[in-house]
Amino acid sequence: MSARNTLTAIIKKNTDCSNATANSTFGDILAAIVKVTKKEGRLSLPGFGTFTVVKRAARKGFNPRTGLPITIKARKTMRFKAAVGLRDI
């Protein structure tokens, strides 16, 4: 069972709703995390962890098929740092 299915099943069980509603709720939660993190640059969920937006600089890389050098563009990415309680699992 995938992580999404497991979490959707937990939502369904705890809220006594349909599979479709639980799946939609889970999707809404993920969309909210992405939206807030994009807008604010950071989202902290106490007891769970912190999502942050990090800028990655452009860098040189190599094409693994040809071995030729390439330039990897600068971009933003999301990082997650687990709360202390999760690190001790």
PyMOL commands that set and color helices and strands:
alter all, ss='L'
color gray80, all
select helices_A, chain A and resi 3-15+19-40+84-87
alter helices_A, ss='H'
color red, helices_A
select strands_A, chain A and resi 42-45+49-56+59-62+69-72+75-82
alter strands_A, ss='S'
color yellow, strands_A
deselect
rebuild
show_as cartoon
